[in-house]
Amino acid sequence: MKRVVVAIVLLAVALALWNGVRKSQPREGLYHGVVETRQYEMGFEVPGRIAAFTSDEGDAVKAGQELARLDERELKAAVDASAARLGTLEARLAALEEGSRPAEIGQVQARVERAAADLERLENGATREQLEEVRAEMAAARERWTLQQDYRDEDVAAARASLDAAAVTLENARKDLDRFTVLFREGAVPAKTLEQVEDRQAAALGQQRAAAENYRKLREGPRSEEREEAYQHYQARRARYEDLAAGTRPEELRAARAELEYWRNQLALVQEGPRAQDIQAARKEVAGARASLQSARLSLAKARLISPVAAHVLRRNLELGEMVSPGVPVLTLADLGQPWVEIFVPETELGNLRLGDRFEATVDSLPDRTFPGTVTRIYEKAEFTPKSIQTERERVNLVFRVKVSLENPALELKPGMPADARRVGS
């Protein structure tokens, strides 16, 4: 009996050892790998501050869809400035190509004639009539200034008499108006006669007011600003007379000759029209401004990050408000519709593998699901098994990398998932 028990125990131990050895060895047709997808690192082509994200992690995006955008204020200002400069240069080019208009030539011709007349007047000096006229103006200004110093009693009395006379005239005019108004209402005089009487009354009123103002000024005496204004006017007339009497100064003649020469040169330029090299230079400036505007508009368009393909947002690498440099990944996209797993096949098994062979893959997070796959690439170069795939004993074996493309209609497979791939029929 004891022998039977011992035999059974030994048999159980042997079976356990055999199963352990069998499990530690790779099963033929079963391979390990990691789910991979095509990924796109999306970054802006211009620097700036992130103003908005229009898609977030996990979102499905279409080709051409906006993902994020930068603050566009400075870029828009650059576009506006470039457009304004282009408009100015285009207007200048149009004016050059059109040439000088008759009105412009006439204006410059008039300036030439005026400068010539001024020079002739300076060269000839003042005439006797001009000197007498300016001397009379100076004397009148001096007399006015002298009177402003103070008013005489007889002047005040005369002003009072004028005011009294104007008051009498106004009173008589008012009486006449009252009388003729009654006659007009009775039909004794025509309307024209009444209008004449009204005009005389209005004139008498104006004279009375002027006389009253003159009397007030004489009685109160001249104001300081009136005396100063009269003095300055006299000094100006005096300086004008002295200049004319002294004759033309040499510096005035030089300035007048230079003025005439300048306007003669300007007339020659406008009559000749713009030079060919000026027009050509203006055209180059316009072309450069157009290129600058196009560049500014392109930079503005690049402030929006656009998806090149239909994909899913895998990661958001930066946050709202951060400054970003050109090329720095802002979002990572993944094409979940076409995942694959790369397996490593020993050299001894490679001869039985062909492009198009069918596989089924499973992942730990979805143990009840299988994903059909097909061999789409067999790499030609042998390599050692990656440490993350096989056991320590198996890493020294040479293997070949094989790409198995998987079907993922529900987009359940994600990059980075460990996967087991079994050859169908193995």
Protein Blocks (a to p, Z undefined) as FASTA:
>chain_A
ZZmmmmmmmmmmmmmmmmmmmmmpccehiacddddddddddddfbdcddfbdcbdehiac
dehiafbdcdfklmmmmmmmmmmmmmmmmmmmmmmmnopafklmmmmmmmmmmmmmmmmm
mmnopafklmmmmmmmmmmmmmmmmmmmpccfklmmmmmmmmmmmmmmmmmmmmmmmmmm
mmmmnopacfklmmmmmmmmmmmmmmmmmmmmmmmmmmnopafklmmmmmmmmmmmmmmm
mmmmnopafklmmmmmmmmmmmmmmmmmmmnopafklmmmmmmmmmmmmmmmmmmmmmmm
mmpccdfbdcddfbdfbdehiacdehiafbdcddfklgcddddddfklmmmpcehiacdd
ddfklmmbccddddfbdcfbdcdddfklmcfklmmpccdddddddddfkomacghiacdd
ddehZZ
